[in-house]
Amino acid sequence: MTTRPGRLAVVHPDAATVASATAARLLLLLLDGQATHRPLHVGLTGGTVGIRTLREVATSPLRDAVDWTGVHLWWGDERFLPTGHPDRNETQAREALLEALPIPAGNIHAMPAADAPGIATPEDSAEAYATELGSFAAEHEPGDDAGPAVPTFDVLLLGMGPDGHVASLFPGHEALTVVDRTVVGVHGSPKPPPERVSLTWPVIEAALEVWLVVAGADKAEAAARGLAGDDIVSTPAAGALGRRRTLWLLDVEAASQVPSAD
């Protein structure tokens, strides 16, 4: 069994600082990573703090130090809605950051929208995205545990809902048990819209680093459960563990129920 590093909580004063600090961490990770390997693969998240983080990246003086031609951007989940819909994570990310970046269009890997050619269901989108991920899959030496057919994510950013969900993996939902695919169509989401597309556990667990970006008092109880290693059926965020590092980037309110290290 592979041993993974434990969860590390970093607490910031407020949501604005969480976003600005996470943006700085991300840019420094990209700069350091480009000194050793290319391309770099990053999984983006939506949500209020996730999109605010992207806005902070867009305005950071470090932004232009990154060679964006060597960065590939992906998503952990997406709402199954038409292209350009304001609720799509892709739409919000483009407005917050991507339109300002000198990044090749082919390096932006959005989950297929509900009106994309040949896409009629969340399953269609999931299958197409799985194929896209597979085309960038990391190579493995003979005898190594090959893992899922996905690129090696240098970092996967995830938000968390008040119920403890990450990506579109909700407590008690059948999508939690999917391990034979890298991407799954989600129906009956308890959070609108009901149809979504999400990465599955094998992909999340294959990321080198997983960062959970969480702010707000309504997330406090779930954050405490997740950091304590609760069962993923009740708190999916507890299962979000990177191979090298797992960071919980919290504001004071979200961390208010986390026991002190003292």
DOMAR-787279 format. One line per 8 residues: number of its first residue (from 1); their letters; for each residue x, y, z of N, C-alpha, C. Coordinates in nm, 2 decimals, decimal comma. Each point is the difference from the previous one (the first is absolute). Example, Ala and Ser with C-alpha at 12.3 -4.5 7.8 and 13.67 -1.06 7.14 Angstrom:
<sites>
1 = AS = 1,32:-0,57:0,78:-0,09:0,12:0,00:0,09:0,12:0,00  -0,04:0,11:-0,07:0,09:0,11:0,00:-0,08:0,11:0,08
</sites>
This chain:
<sites>
1 = MTTRPGRL = 0,09:-0,12:0,00:-0,09:0,12:0,00:0,09:0,12:0,00  -0,04:0,10:-0,08:0,08:0,13:-0,01:-0,03:0,08:0,12  0,11:0,05:0,07:-0,02:0,10:0,11:0,00:0,14:-0,06  -0,10:0,07:0,05:-0,01:0,14:-0,05:0,02:0,10:0,11  0,06:0,11:-0,03:0,02:0,10:0,11:-0,13:0,05:0,05  0,00:0,04:0,13:-0,12:0,05:0,06:-0,05:0,13:-0,05  -0,12:0,04:0,05:-0,06:0,13:-0,04:0,06:0,11:0,08  0,03:0,11:-0,06:0,06:0,12:0,06:-0,10:0,11:-0,02
9 = AVVHPDAA = -0,04:0,06:0,12:-0,09:0,12:-0,01:0,07:0,13:0,01  -0,02:0,09:-0,08:0,05:0,13:0,00:-0,11:0,10:0,01  0,00:0,08:0,11:-0,11:0,08:0,03:0,03:0,15:-0,03  -0,08:0,07:-0,07:0,01:0,14:-0,04:-0,11:0,08:0,07  0,02:0,13:0,01:-0,10:0,08:0,07:-0,14:0,01:-0,06  -0,01:-0,01:-0,13:-0,13:0,02:-0,07:0,01:-0,06:-0,14  -0,12:0,00:-0,06:-0,01:-0,06:-0,13:0,09:0,07:-0,11  0,01:0,13:0,01:0,08:0,07:-0,09:0,15:-0,04:0,01
17 = TVASATAA = 0,04:-0,02:0,12:0,14:-0,04:0,02:0,02:-0,14:-0,05  -0,10:-0,09:0,02:0,01:-0,14:-0,05:0,03:0,01:-0,15  -0,08:0,08:-0,07:0,01:0,01:-0,14:0,13:0,05:-0,05  0,05:0,11:0,06:0,12:0,06:-0,04:0,12:-0,09:0,04  0,00:-0,07:0,11:0,11:-0,08:0,04:0,00:-0,13:-0,09  -0,12:-0,05:-0,03:0,00:-0,12:-0,09:0,05:0,04:-0,14  -0,04:0,11:-0,05:0,05:0,05:-0,13:0,16:0,01:0,00  0,05:0,05:0,11:0,15:0,01:0,01:0,06:-0,14:0,01
25 = RLLLLLLD = -0,06:-0,09:0,07:0,05:-0,14:0,01:0,00:-0,06:-0,14  -0,11:0,02:-0,07:-0,01:-0,07:-0,13:0,10:0,06:-0,10  0,02:0,13:0,00:0,10:0,05:-0,09:0,14:-0,04:0,03  0,03:-0,01:0,13:0,14:-0,04:0,04:0,01:-0,15:-0,03  -0,10:-0,08:0,02:0,01:-0,14:-0,04:0,03:-0,02:-0,15  -0,07:0,08:-0,08:0,02:0,00:-0,15:0,14:0,04:-0,03  0,05:0,11:0,06:0,14:0,04:-0,03:0,10:-0,10:0,04  -0,02:-0,06:0,12:0,10:-0,10:0,04:-0,01:-0,12:-0,08
33 = GQATHRPL = -0,12:-0,04:-0,04:-0,02:-0,12:-0,08:0,06:0,01:-0,14  -0,01:0,12:-0,06:0,06:0,02:-0,13:0,15:-0,01:0,00  0,06:0,01:0,11:0,14:-0,01:0,01:0,05:-0,15:-0,01  -0,09:-0,09:0,01:0,03:-0,14:0,00:-0,07:-0,09:-0,10  -0,12:0,04:-0,04:-0,07:-0,08:-0,10:-0,11:0,08:-0,07  -0,04:-0,05:-0,12:-0,11:0,05:-0,08:-0,06:-0,11:-0,07  -0,13:0,01:-0,03:-0,09:0,11:0,05:-0,04:-0,02:0,14  -0,07:0,10:0,06:-0,06:-0,01:0,13:-0,15:-0,01:-0,02
41 = HVGLTGGT = -0,06:-0,08:0,08:-0,15:-0,02:0,00:-0,06:0,05:0,13  -0,11:0,08:-0,02:-0,06:0,06:0,12:-0,15:-0,02:-0,01  -0,06:-0,05:0,10:-0,15:-0,02:0,01:-0,06:0,12:0,07  -0,09:0,07:-0,07:-0,07:0,12:0,06:-0,13:-0,04:0,06  -0,04:0,09:0,09:-0,13:-0,01:0,07:-0,08:0,12:-0,02  -0,13:-0,01:0,02:-0,09:0,12:-0,01:-0,03:0,04:0,14  -0,12:0,06:0,02:-0,04:0,05:0,13:0,05:0,14:0,03  -0,05:0,06:0,10:0,03:0,14:0,03:0,15:0,02:0,02
49 = VGIRTLRE = 0,06:-0,08:0,09:0,14:0,02:0,03:0,09:-0,05:-0,11  -0,05:-0,11:-0,07:0,08:-0,05:-0,11:0,02:0,11:-0,11  -0,12:0,06:-0,04:0,01:0,10:-0,11:0,07:0,13:0,05  -0,02:0,03:0,13:0,07:0,12:0,05:0,16:-0,03:0,00  0,04:-0,12:0,02:0,14:-0,04:-0,01:0,05:0,03:-0,14  -0,08:-0,04:-0,10:0,04:0,02:-0,14:0,01:0,15:-0,03  -0,09:0,08:0,05:0,01:0,15:-0,02:0,13:0,05:0,06  0,04:-0,06:0,12:0,13:0,04:0,06:0,12:-0,03:-0,09
57 = VATSPLRD = -0,01:-0,12:-0,06:0,11:-0,04:-0,09:0,01:0,10:-0,11  -0,12:0,04:-0,06:0,00:0,09:-0,11:0,07:0,13:0,03  -0,01:0,05:0,12:0,05:0,13:0,04:0,14:0,00:0,06  0,05:-0,13:0,02:0,13:-0,01:0,07:0,12:0,04:-0,09  0,10:0,07:0,06:0,12:0,03:-0,08:0,08:-0,12:-0,04  -0,03:-0,12:0,07:0,07:-0,12:-0,04:-0,06:-0,07:-0,12  -0,12:0,04:-0,04:-0,07:-0,07:-0,10:0,08:-0,01:-0,13  0,07:0,11:-0,04:0,07:0,00:-0,13:0,14:-0,06:0,01
65 = AVDWTGVH = 0,04:-0,05:0,12:0,12:-0,07:0,02:-0,02:-0,15:-0,04  -0,12:-0,04:-0,01:-0,03:-0,14:-0,03:-0,01:-0,01:-0,15  0,06:-0,11:-0,06:-0,01:-0,03:-0,14:-0,13:-0,08:-0,02  -0,11:0,07:-0,03:-0,13:-0,07:-0,01:-0,01:-0,09:-0,12  0,09:0,00:-0,09:0,00:-0,10:-0,11:0,03:-0,14:0,05  0,06:0,00:0,12:0,04:-0,13:0,06:-0,10:-0,05:0,11  -0,11:0,07:0,01:-0,10:-0,04:0,10:-0,13:-0,04:-0,06  -0,05:-0,12:0,05:-0,13:-0,05:-0,05:-0,10:0,02:0,12
73 = LWWGDERF = -0,12:0,05:-0,03:-0,10:0,02:0,10:-0,12:-0,09:-0,02  -0,05:-0,06:0,11:-0,11:-0,10:-0,01:-0,10:0,04:0,11  -0,11:-0,07:0,01:-0,10:0,03:0,11:-0,03:-0,13:0,07  -0,03:0,02:0,13:-0,04:-0,11:0,09:-0,14:-0,04:-0,02  -0,08:0,09:-0,04:-0,14:-0,03:-0,03:-0,06:0,11:-0,08  -0,12:-0,02:-0,05:-0,07:0,10:-0,08:-0,15:-0,02:0,01  -0,07:0,11:-0,01:-0,15:-0,01:-0,01:-0,04:-0,03:-0,15  -0,09:-0,09:-0,02:-0,03:-0,04:-0,14:-0,10:0,10:-0,05
81 = LPTGHPDR = 0,05:0,11:-0,06:-0,08:0,11:-0,05:0,06:0,04:-0,13  -0,07:0,08:-0,08:0,05:0,04:-0,13:0,13:0,09:0,01  0,07:0,00:-0,11:0,12:0,08:-0,01:-0,03:0,15:0,03  0,08:0,06:0,08:-0,01:0,14:0,04:-0,10:0,02:0,11  -0,07:-0,10:0,05:-0,09:0,02:0,11:0,07:0,06:0,12  -0,05:0,11:0,06:0,07:0,06:0,11:0,03:-0,09:0,12  -0,07:-0,11:0,02:0,02:-0,09:0,11:0,11:-0,10:-0,03  0,04:-0,01:-0,12:0,11:-0,10:-0,03:0,13:0,05:0,06
89 = NETQAREA = 0,08:-0,09:0,06:0,13:0,03:0,06:0,09:0,06:-0,11  -0,01:-0,06:-0,12:0,09:0,04:-0,11:-0,03:0,15:-0,03  -0,13:0,04:-0,01:-0,04:0,13:-0,04:0,06:0,10:0,11  -0,02:-0,03:0,12:0,05:0,09:0,11:0,15:0,01:0,00  0,07:-0,12:-0,03:0,14:0,01:0,00:0,06:0,08:-0,12  -0,07:-0,01:-0,11:0,05:0,08:-0,12:-0,02:0,15:0,03  -0,11:0,04:0,06:-0,01:0,14:0,04:0,09:0,04:0,10  0,03:-0,08:0,10:0,09:0,04:0,11:0,14:0,00:-0,03
97 = LLEALPIP = 0,05:-0,09:-0,09:0,14:-0,02:-0,03:0,04:-0,03:-0,14  -0,07:-0,10:-0,05:0,06:-0,06:-0,13:0,00:0,09:-0,11  -0,09:0,09:-0,01:0,00:0,10:-0,12:0,12:0,09:0,01  0,06:0,01:0,12:0,11:0,09:0,02:0,14:-0,07:-0,02  0,00:-0,13:-0,01:0,12:-0,07:-0,01:0,05:-0,03:-0,14  0,13:0,01:-0,02:0,06:-0,04:-0,13:0,01:-0,16:0,00  -0,11:-0,07:0,00:0,00:-0,14:0,01:-0,06:-0,06:-0,13  0,06:-0,09:-0,06:-0,06:-0,06:-0,12:-0,14:-0,06:0,03
105 = AGNIHAMP = -0,09:0,02:-0,10:-0,13:-0,05:0,02:0,00:-0,15:0,02  0,09:-0,07:-0,06:0,01:-0,15:0,02:0,05:-0,04:0,13  0,04:0,09:0,08:0,05:-0,03:0,14:-0,12:0,01:0,10  -0,11:0,05:-0,04:-0,12:0,02:0,08:-0,10:-0,12:-0,02  -0,01:-0,08:0,09:-0,08:-0,13:-0,02:-0,13:0,01:0,08  -0,10:0,06:-0,06:-0,13:0,01:0,06:-0,08:-0,13:-0,02  -0,08:-0,03:0,10:-0,09:-0,11:-0,01:-0,11:0,04:-0,11  -0,03:-0,09:-0,09:-0,10:0,03:-0,11:-0,13:0,05:0,06
113 = AADAPGIA = -0,05:0,10:-0,06:-0,13:0,06:0,04:-0,12:-0,08:-0,05  -0,11:0,04:0,05:-0,13:-0,08:-0,04:-0,03:0,02:-0,14  0,04:0,11:-0,07:-0,03:0,03:-0,14:0,12:-0,03:-0,09  0,10:-0,07:0,05:0,12:-0,03:-0,09:-0,04:-0,11:-0,10  0,06:0,00:-0,11:-0,04:-0,10:-0,10:0,02:-0,15:0,05  -0,10:-0,08:-0,01:0,01:-0,14:0,04:-0,02:-0,02:0,15  -0,03:0,11:0,07:-0,02:-0,01:0,15:-0,15:0,02:0,03  -0,06:-0,11:0,05:-0,15:0,01:0,03:-0,02:-0,02:0,15
121 = TPEDSAEA = 0,09:-0,07:0,07:-0,02:-0,03:0,14:0,13:0,02:0,08  -0,01:0,01:0,13:0,13:0,01:0,08:0,09:-0,11:-0,03  -0,05:-0,12:-0,03:0,09:-0,11:-0,03:0,08:0,02:-0,12  -0,07:0,06:-0,10:0,07:0,03:-0,13:0,12:0,10:0,03  -0,03:0,10:0,08:0,11:0,09:0,04:0,11:-0,06:0,08  -0,04:-0,09:0,09:0,10:-0,07:0,08:0,09:-0,09:-0,08  -0,06:-0,07:-0,10:0,08:-0,09:-0,08:0,09:0,08:-0,09  -0,04:0,11:-0,05:0,08:0,09:-0,08:0,12:0,05:0,08
129 = YATELGSF = -0,03:0,04:0,12:0,10:0,06:0,09:0,10:-0,11:0,04  -0,04:-0,12:0,02:0,08:-0,11:0,04:0,10:-0,02:-0,12  -0,05:0,00:-0,12:0,09:-0,01:-0,12:0,10:0,11:0,00  -0,04:0,12:0,02:0,09:0,11:0,00:0,11:-0,01:0,11  -0,04:-0,04:0,12:0,10:-0,03:0,11:0,10:-0,11:-0,05  -0,06:-0,10:-0,06:0,08:-0,12:-0,04:0,11:0,04:-0,10  -0,03:0,10:-0,08:0,09:0,04:-0,11:0,12:0,07:0,06  -0,01:0,04:0,13:0,12:0,06:0,06:0,05:-0,08:0,12
137 = AAEHEPGD = -0,04:-0,13:0,00:0,04:-0,08:0,11:0,15:-0,02:0,02  0,04:0,00:0,13:0,14:-0,02:0,03:0,05:-0,13:-0,04  0,12:-0,01:-0,05:0,06:-0,13:-0,03:0,06:-0,07:0,13  -0,01:-0,13:0,00:0,05:-0,07:0,12:0,10:-0,10:-0,04  0,09:-0,03:0,09:0,10:-0,10:-0,02:-0,06:-0,14:0,01  0,05:-0,10:-0,08:-0,06:-0,13:0,02:0,01:-0,05:0,14  -0,11:-0,06:0,05:0,00:-0,04:0,14:-0,05:0,10:0,10  -0,01:0,12:-0,04:-0,06:0,10:0,09:-0,15:-0,01:0,01
145 = DAGPAVPT = -0,05:0,05:0,10:-0,15:0,01:0,01:-0,04:0,11:-0,09  -0,07:-0,04:-0,11:-0,03:0,10:-0,11:-0,09:0,11:0,05  -0,10:-0,04:0,08:-0,09:0,10:0,05:-0,10:0,04:-0,11  -0,08:0,10:0,02:-0,10:0,04:-0,10:0,06:0,06:-0,12  -0,07:0,00:-0,12:0,05:0,05:-0,12:-0,02:0,15:0,00  0,08:0,08:0,07:-0,01:0,14:0,01:0,14:0,06:0,01  0,01:0,13:-0,03:0,13:0,07:0,02:0,03:0,00:0,15  0,13:0,02:0,02:0,04:0,02:0,14:-0,03:0,14:0,04
153 = FDVLLLGM = -0,10:0,02:0,09:-0,04:0,13:0,04:0,11:0,05:0,10  0,06:0,11:-0,03:0,09:0,06:0,10:-0,07:0,05:0,12  -0,12:0,05:-0,02:-0,09:0,04:0,10:-0,15:0,00:-0,04  -0,08:-0,05:0,08:-0,15:0,00:-0,02:-0,06:0,08:0,10  -0,06:0,12:-0,04:-0,08:0,08:0,10:-0,14:-0,05:0,01  -0,05:0,00:0,12:-0,14:-0,04:0,03:-0,06:0,09:0,09  -0,13:0,04:-0,02:-0,08:0,07:0,10:-0,07:-0,11:0,08  -0,07:0,04:0,10:-0,08:-0,09:0,08:-0,13:0,07:0,04
161 = GPDGHVAS = -0,11:-0,08:-0,01:-0,13:0,05:0,04:-0,02:-0,01:0,15  -0,11:0,06:0,05:-0,03:-0,01:0,14:-0,03:-0,15:0,04  -0,04:-0,08:-0,10:-0,03:-0,14:0,03:0,13:-0,09:-0,01  0,11:0,06:-0,03:0,13:-0,07:-0,01:0,03:-0,06:-0,14  -0,08:0,04:-0,10:0,02:-0,05:-0,14:0,12:0,07:-0,06  0,07:-0,07:-0,09:0,11:0,05:-0,08:-0,03:-0,04:-0,14  0,05:0,08:-0,10:-0,04:-0,01:-0,14:-0,15:-0,02:0,00  -0,05:-0,10:-0,07:-0,15:-0,02:0,01:-0,02:-0,14:0,06
169 = LFPGHEAL = 0,08:-0,03:0,10:-0,02:-0,13:0,08:-0,06:0,04:0,13  -0,13:-0,03:0,01:-0,08:0,04:0,11:-0,02:-0,11:0,11  -0,02:0,03:0,12:-0,02:-0,10:0,11:-0,11:-0,10:-0,04  0,03:-0,13:0,01:-0,10:-0,10:-0,03:-0,04:-0,02:-0,14  0,06:0,08:-0,09:-0,04:-0,01:-0,14:0,08:-0,12:-0,07  -0,07:-0,06:-0,10:0,06:-0,12:-0,06:0,13:0,03:-0,07  0,02:0,13:-0,05:0,12:0,03:-0,07:0,12:-0,02:0,09  -0,02:0,00:0,13:0,12:-0,02:0,10:0,06:-0,14:-0,02
177 = TVVDRTVV = -0,08:-0,09:-0,05:0,05:-0,14:-0,01:0,06:-0,04:-0,13  0,00:0,10:-0,09:0,05:-0,03:-0,14:0,16:0,00:0,00  0,06:-0,11:-0,03:0,14:-0,01:0,00:0,06:-0,06:-0,13  -0,10:-0,04:-0,09:0,05:-0,06:-0,12:0,00:0,09:-0,12  -0,02:0,13:0,03:0,00:0,11:-0,10:0,07:0,12:0,06  0,06:0,08:-0,09:0,07:0,12:0,05:-0,10:0,12:0,01  -0,11:0,00:-0,07:-0,10:0,10:0,00:-0,14:-0,06:0,00  -0,09:0,06:0,08:-0,13:-0,05:0,01:-0,11:0,10:-0,02
185 = GVHGSPKP = -0,11:-0,04:-0,07:-0,11:0,09:0,00:-0,08:-0,01:0,13  -0,04:0,12:0,05:-0,07:0,00:0,12:-0,15:0,05:-0,02  -0,09:-0,08:0,05:-0,14:0,04:0,00:-0,06:0,01:0,14  -0,10:0,08:0,01:-0,06:0,02:0,13:0,09:0,07:0,10  0,08:0,09:-0,04:0,09:0,07:0,09:-0,09:0,08:0,10  0,03:-0,01:0,13:-0,08:0,08:0,10:0,02:0,15:-0,01  0,10:0,04:-0,07:0,03:0,14:-0,03:-0,03:0,03:-0,14  -0,08:0,10:-0,03:-0,03:0,03:-0,15:0,12:0,04:-0,07
193 = PPERVSLT = 0,01:-0,03:-0,13:-0,10:-0,08:-0,08:0,02:-0,15:0,03  -0,11:-0,08:-0,02:0,01:-0,14:0,03:0,09:-0,09:-0,08  0,03:0,05:-0,12:0,09:-0,08:-0,09:0,14:0,07:-0,01  0,10:-0,09:0,03:0,14:0,05:0,00:0,09:-0,10:-0,05  0,13:0,03:-0,01:0,11:-0,09:-0,04:0,11:0,02:0,10  0,06:-0,11:0,04:0,10:0,01:0,11:0,11:-0,10:-0,03  0,12:0,04:0,05:0,11:-0,10:0,01:-0,03:-0,10:0,11  0,05:-0,11:-0,01:-0,02:-0,11:0,10:0,11:-0,01:0,10
201 = WPVIEAAL = -0,01:-0,08:0,10:0,10:-0,01:0,11:0,14:-0,05:-0,06  0,00:-0,09:-0,09:0,14:-0,04:-0,05:0,08:0,12:-0,06  -0,07:0,10:-0,06:0,07:0,11:-0,06:0,04:0,10:0,12  -0,09:0,02:0,09:0,04:0,09:0,11:0,12:-0,06:0,08  -0,01:-0,13:0,02:0,11:-0,06:0,08:0,13:-0,01:-0,08  0,00:0,02:-0,13:0,12:-0,01:-0,08:0,07:0,14:0,00  -0,06:0,11:0,04:0,06:0,13:0,00:0,12:0,00:0,09  0,11:0,07:-0,04:0,11:0,02:0,09:-0,03:0,08:0,12
209 = EVWLVVAG = -0,07:0,11:-0,02:-0,05:0,08:0,11:-0,15:0,03:-0,01  -0,07:0,00:0,11:-0,14:0,03:0,00:-0,01:0,12:0,10  -0,06:0,11:-0,05:-0,03:0,11:0,09:-0,15:0,03:0,01  -0,05:-0,01:0,12:-0,14:0,03:0,03:-0,01:0,15:0,04  -0,07:0,08:-0,08:-0,01:0,14:0,03:-0,14:0,03:0,05  0,00:0,04:0,13:-0,13:0,00:0,07:-0,01:0,12:0,09  -0,12:0,07:-0,01:-0,02:0,12:0,09:-0,14:0,00:0,04  -0,03:0,06:0,12:-0,14:0,02:0,04:-0,04:-0,09:0,12
217 = ADKAEAAA = -0,07:0,06:0,09:-0,05:-0,07:0,12:-0,08:-0,12:-0,03  -0,08:0,01:-0,12:-0,08:-0,12:-0,03:0,08:-0,12:-0,04  0,13:0,02:-0,02:0,08:-0,12:-0,04:0,08:-0,06:0,12  -0,02:0,06:0,12:0,09:-0,03:0,11:-0,02:-0,14:0,05  -0,13:-0,05:0,01:-0,02:-0,13:0,05:0,06:-0,11:-0,09  -0,03:0,02:-0,13:0,05:-0,09:-0,10:0,16:0,00:-0,01  0,06:0,12:0,02:0,14:0,01:-0,01:0,06:-0,08:0,12  -0,06:0,01:0,12:0,05:-0,07:0,11:-0,01:-0,15:-0,02
225 = RGLAGDDI = -0,11:-0,05:-0,06:-0,01:-0,14:-0,03:0,10:-0,05:-0,10  0,02:0,08:-0,11:0,09:-0,03:-0,10:0,14:-0,01:0,05  0,04:0,09:0,07:0,14:0,00:0,06:0,02:-0,11:0,10  -0,11:-0,05:0,06:0,01:-0,11:0,10:0,00:-0,13:-0,07  -0,02:0,00:-0,14:0,00:-0,13:-0,07:-0,13:-0,08:0,01  -0,11:0,08:0,00:-0,13:-0,07:0,00:-0,02:-0,09:-0,12  -0,10:-0,08:0,01:-0,04:-0,09:-0,11:-0,04:0,08:-0,12  0,05:-0,04:-0,12:-0,03:0,08:-0,12:-0,15:-0,01:-0,04
233 = VSTPAAGA = -0,07:-0,10:0,05:-0,14:0,00:-0,04:-0,08:0,11:0,07  0,04:0,04:0,12:-0,06:0,11:0,06:0,07:0,14:-0,02  0,13:-0,01:-0,02:0,08:0,12:-0,02:0,10:-0,03:-0,11  -0,04:0,01:-0,13:0,09:-0,03:-0,11:0,13:0,07:0,00  0,01:0,13:0,06:0,12:0,07:0,00:0,11:-0,07:0,08  -0,04:-0,09:0,09:0,10:-0,07:0,08:0,09:-0,09:-0,09  -0,06:-0,04:-0,11:0,08:-0,09:-0,09:0,08:0,07:-0,11  0,00:0,13:0,00:0,08:0,07:-0,09:0,15:0,02:0,05
241 = LGRRRTLW = 0,08:-0,09:-0,04:0,14:-0,01:0,04:0,10:0,00:-0,11  0,09:0,09:0,00:0,10:0,00:-0,11:0,11:-0,11:0,03  0,07:-0,04:-0,10:0,11:-0,09:0,02:0,12:0,05:0,07  0,03:0,13:-0,01:0,11:0,06:0,06:-0,04:0,10:0,12  -0,12:0,07:-0,03:-0,04:0,10:0,10:-0,15:0,03:-0,01  -0,06:0,02:0,12:-0,14:0,04:0,00:-0,01:0,12:0,09  -0,04:0,11:-0,06:-0,02:0,12:0,07:-0,15:0,04:0,02  -0,04:0,04:0,12:-0,12:0,06:0,02:0,02:0,15:0,02
249 = LLDVEAAS = -0,04:0,08:-0,09:0,03:0,14:0,01:-0,13:0,07:0,04  -0,01:0,04:0,13:-0,12:0,04:0,07:0,00:0,14:0,04  -0,12:0,06:0,02:0,00:0,13:0,07:-0,04:-0,03:0,15  0,01:0,10:0,08:-0,02:-0,03:0,15:-0,14:-0,06:0,02  -0,10:0,05:-0,07:-0,14:-0,05:0,02:-0,01:-0,15:-0,04  0,06:-0,04:-0,11:-0,01:-0,14:-0,04:0,08:-0,09:0,09  0,10:0,06:0,07:0,09:-0,08:0,09:-0,05:0,00:0,14  -0,11:0,07:0,03:-0,04:0,02:0,14:-0,03:-0,12:0,08
257 = QVPSAD = -0,03:-0,12:-0,07:-0,03:-0,12:0,08:0,11:-0,10:-0,01  0,11:0,04:-0,07:0,12:-0,09:-0,01:0,07:0,01:0,14  0,03:-0,12:0,06:0,07:0,00:0,13:0,14:0,07:-0,02  0,04:0,07:0,10:0,13:0,07:0,00:0,11:-0,11:0,01  0,11:0,03:-0,07:0,12:-0,09:0,01:0,06:0,00:0,13  -0,03:0,10:0,08:0,05:0,01:0,14:-0,07:-0,11:0,09
</sites>
